[in-house]
Amino acid sequence: MLESIGIKRAGIFGGSSLDLVHLRRQHLYFLGLCADLTGFVLAAAALHLLPLFLVQSVIAFSVGVTAVISALLGIRLAGLGWIALAVGAGGLVLLGLSAEPTPAHTLPTGWGWTLPLAAVPVAALGYLGRKMPPRVATPLLAFAAGIGFSVVGIAARTLHVPHSPGQLLQPGLLAIAVNGALAATLFAMALQRGGATAATAIMFTTTMTVPSLIGLLYLGDQVRTGFAAAAVLGFALAVAGAIGAAYFASDAQRSRASVTAGESPGATRRGAKVPQDATSARD
């Protein structure tokens, strides 16, 4: 939310990617990035024991926190928005009950270096997206950002905590730094070219689905015995809740913006009569 507000305040919404340099004066945008960084550090700590399908779902459902904060700031959330929050929260409860806390499998050295190299196709998607019209650019850039954040989650799950300066050059840390910075830039470009609802929904869906599948298939993430159906249902509810909350929160913000514009000085409401003295004054 802070990043979206920062982009709009910078006056670069709908502009080119080169306009992002104007964000350097938008403290709200960087406050949002700091919040993202803090959340990532906490998520990386959780990923040492918890499977990706649980941690990534919790991260994606942070959009629910955004919706609640928006409601506290006076942006009224529709009843369906609160239902979406409840659905997503129920999904997270099911995921929490079905997740088996286990360390991830260690990636072979050769495979570990594929994580930082994943930035190359992600950057290629971003380059392709910036050449497209907004209706195509927004989903493509958001998807590329989601892939970048997925790589960050996978790298954090398989990361070895460095105990000496020499271990700082491990591929996992490099993948986190490169793909994290790239994904944040691509997501800013997606927010710049289109609405926050579509960009957030696509990015969150990607960051939930891709790492979850890789974790279950290759990294040793496990579901408790007898909880497979609960895990599938919980994941589906968490995805639906995150997307629904993002949609209704963004819709509430658009409605408030429309009302504000209608009440601004000089605005004329549809169907309203212009007083005669005002007409005379204009003449």
C-alpha positions in Angstrom: 0.0 0.0 0.0 2.8 2.4 0.9 4.6 1.6 -2.3 1.5 2.2 -4.4 0.9 5.5 -2.7 4.5 6.6 -3.2 4.3 5.9 -6.9 1.1 7.9 -7.3 2.5 10.8 -5.2 5.6 10.9 -7.4 3.3 11.5 -10.3 4.8 8.7 -12.4 1.7 6.4 -12.5 1.4 5.3 -16.2 4.8 6.7 -17.1 7.9 4.9 -18.3 10.3 2.8 -16.2 12.9 5.6 -16.4 10.5 7.7 -14.3 11.0 5.5 -11.3 14.1 7.6 -10.5 11.6 10.2 -9.1 10.8 7.8 -6.3 14.0 8.8 -4.5 12.1 11.6 -2.8 9.1 9.5 -1.8 9.8 8.4 1.8 6.5 6.4 1.9 7.8 4.2 -0.9 11.0 3.4 0.8 9.1 2.9 4.1 7.1 0.2 2.3 10.4 -1.4 1.0 11.7 -1.4 4.6 8.5 -3.1 5.7 9.0 -5.7 2.9 12.6 -6.2 4.0 11.6 -6.7 7.7 9.0 -9.2 6.6 11.5 -11.0 4.5 13.9 -11.4 7.3 11.2 -12.8 9.6 10.0 -15.1 6.7 13.5 -16.4 6.1 13.8 -17.3 9.8 10.5 -19.2 9.6 11.6 -21.0 6.4 14.3 -22.8 8.2 11.7 -25.1 9.8 8.4 -24.5 8.1 7.4 -25.5 4.5 7.2 -23.0 1.7 3.5 -23.6 1.1 2.7 -22.3 4.6 5.2 -19.4 4.8 4.5 -18.1 1.3 0.8 -18.2 1.9 1.2 -16.2 5.1 3.3 -13.6 3.2 0.7 -13.3 0.4 -2.1 -12.9 2.9 -0.3 -9.8 4.2 -2.8 -8.1 1.8 -5.3 -8.8 4.5 -3.3 -6.6 6.9 -3.3 -3.9 4.2 -7.1 -4.1 4.0 -7.5 -3.8 7.7 -5.1 -0.8 7.9 -7.1 0.8 5.1 -10.3 0.3 7.0 -8.7 1.9 10.1 -7.7 4.9 7.9 -11.3 5.5 7.0 -11.4 3.5 3.7 -14.6 1.5 4.1 -14.2 -2.2 3.1 -17.2 -3.8 1.6 -18.8 -6.8 3.3 -17.5 -9.2 0.7 -14.0 -7.9 1.5 -14.4 -8.9 5.1 -15.7 -12.3 3.9 -12.6 -12.7 1.7 -10.4 -11.9 4.8 -12.2 -14.6 6.8 -11.9 -17.1 4.0 -8.2 -16.5 3.7 -7.7 -16.6 7.4 -9.5 -20.0 7.5 -7.2 -21.2 4.8 -4.1 -20.2 6.8 -5.4 -22.1 9.8 -5.8 -25.3 7.7 -2.4 -24.8 6.3 -0.9 -24.3 9.7 -2.5 -27.5 11.0 -1.4 -29.5 8.0 2.2 -28.3 7.7 5.0 -30.6 9.0 7.9 -28.6 10.4 11.1 -30.0 8.8 14.4 -28.6 7.5 14.7 -28.3 3.7 16.8 -30.6 1.6 20.2 -29.2 0.7 20.6 -28.3 -2.9 23.7 -29.7 -4.8 26.2 -27.0 -5.4 25.5 -26.9 -9.2 21.8 -26.6 -8.7 22.3 -23.9 -6.0 23.9 -21.6 -8.6 20.7 -21.8 -10.8 19.0 -19.6 -8.3 21.0 -16.4 -8.9 21.0 -17.2 -12.6 17.2 -17.3 -12.6 17.4 -13.5 -12.5 18.3 -13.6 -16.3 14.9 -15.0 -17.5 13.1 -12.8 -14.9 14.9 -9.7 -16.3 14.1 -10.8 -19.8 10.4 -11.0 -18.9 10.6 -7.6 -17.4 12.3 -6.1 -20.5 9.6 -7.7 -22.6 6.9 -6.3 -20.3 8.1 -2.7 -20.4 7.7 -2.8 -24.2 4.1 -3.9 -24.1 0.9 -1.8 -23.7 -0.4 -1.4 -20.1 -3.1 -4.1 -20.4 -0.4 -6.6 -21.2 2.5 -5.0 -19.3 0.9 -5.1 -15.9 0.2 -8.8 -15.7 3.5 -9.7 -17.3 5.5 -7.5 -15.0 3.6 -8.8 -12.0 4.2 -12.4 -13.0 7.9 -11.7 -13.5 8.0 -10.1 -10.1 6.2 -13.1 -8.6 8.8 -15.4 -10.2 11.6 -13.3 -8.7 10.1 -13.4 -5.2 9.5 -17.1 -5.6 13.3 -17.6 -6.2 13.9 -15.5 -3.1 11.7 -17.8 -1.1 13.3 -20.9 -2.4 16.8 -19.5 -1.8 15.8 -18.6 1.8 14.4 -22.1 2.4 17.6 -23.7 1.3 19.9 -21.1 2.8 22.9 -22.0 5.0 23.3 -19.4 7.8 26.8 -18.0 7.2 29.2 -18.4 10.1 32.2 -16.7 8.5 32.8 -13.9 5.9 33.8 -16.5 3.3 30.3 -18.1 3.4 28.7 -14.8 2.4 29.4 -15.7 -1.3 27.1 -18.7 -1.2 24.6 -18.8 -4.1 21.6 -18.6 -1.9 22.5 -15.1 -0.5 23.4 -13.9 -4.0 20.1 -15.2 -5.3 18.2 -13.4 -2.5 20.0 -10.1 -3.2 19.8 -10.1 -7.0 16.3 -11.6 -7.4 14.9 -9.6 -4.5 16.0 -6.3 -5.9 14.9 -7.2 -9.5 11.5 -8.4 -8.3 10.9 -5.2 -6.3 11.7 -3.1 -9.3 9.5 -5.2 -11.6 6.6 -4.9 -9.1 7.0 -1.1 -9.0 6.9 -1.1 -12.8 3.7 -3.2 -12.7 2.1 -0.8 -10.1 3.1 2.1 -12.3 1.5 0.8 -15.5 -1.8 -0.6 -14.1 -4.0 -1.0 -11.0 -2.7 -2.4 -7.8 -5.5 -5.1 -7.7 -4.4 -7.0 -10.8 -0.7 -6.6 -10.1 -1.0 -7.7 -6.5 -3.3 -10.7 -7.3 -1.0 -12.0 -10.1 2.2 -11.5 -8.0 0.8 -13.1 -4.9 -0.7 -16.1 -6.8 2.7 -16.7 -8.4 4.7 -16.4 -5.2 2.3 -18.8 -3.5 2.0 -21.5 -6.2 5.5 -21.8 -7.7 7.5 -22.1 -4.5 4.9 -24.4 -2.9 5.1 -26.9 -5.7 8.9 -26.8 -5.8 9.1 -27.2 -2.0 6.8 -30.2 -2.1 8.4 -31.9 -5.1 12.1 -31.2 -4.5 12.9 -29.7 -1.1 11.3 -32.2 1.2 8.4 -30.0 2.4 5.9 -32.3 4.0 2.2 -32.4 4.9 1.1 -34.1 8.1 -0.2 -37.6 7.7 -4.0 -37.5 7.0 -4.0 -33.8 6.3 -3.5 -33.8 2.5 -7.1 -32.7 1.8 -6.9 -30.0 4.5 -3.7 -28.7 2.9 -5.2 -28.5 -0.6 -8.4 -26.9 0.7 -6.4 -24.5 2.9 -4.2 -23.4 0.0 -7.1 -22.8 -2.3 -8.9 -20.7 0.4 -5.7 -18.8 1.1 -5.2 -17.9 -2.6 -8.9 -17.0 -3.0 -8.8 -14.9 0.2 -5.7 -13.0 -0.7 -7.0 -12.2 -4.2 -10.4 -11.3 -2.9 -9.0 -9.0 -0.2 -6.7 -7.3 -2.7 -9.6 -6.7 -5.0 -12.1 -5.3 -2.5 -9.4 -3.2 -0.7 -8.4 -1.6 -4.0 -12.1 -1.2 -5.0 -12.7 0.7 -1.7 -9.7 2.9 -2.4 -11.0 3.7 -5.9 -14.5 4.5 -4.5 -13.1 6.9 -1.9 -11.0 8.6 -4.6 -14.1 9.0 -6.7 -16.0 10.5 -3.8 -13.1 12.8 -3.0 -12.9 14.0 -6.6 -16.7 14.6 -6.7 -16.5 16.8 -3.5 -13.4 18.7 -4.5 -13.8 22.4 -5.2 -15.0 23.2 -8.8 -16.3 19.6 -9.3 -19.8 19.3 -10.7 -21.9 16.3 -9.7 -23.9 14.5 -12.3 -27.4 15.8 -12.4 -26.7 18.8 -10.1 -27.9 22.2 -11.0 -25.4 25.1 -11.2 -26.6 28.0 -9.1 -27.4 31.2 -11.1 -25.0 33.3 -9.1 -22.2 30.9 -9.8 -23.0 31.1 -13.5 -23.0 34.8 -13.4 -19.7 34.9 -11.6 -18.1 32.7 -14.3 -19.4 35.0 -16.9 
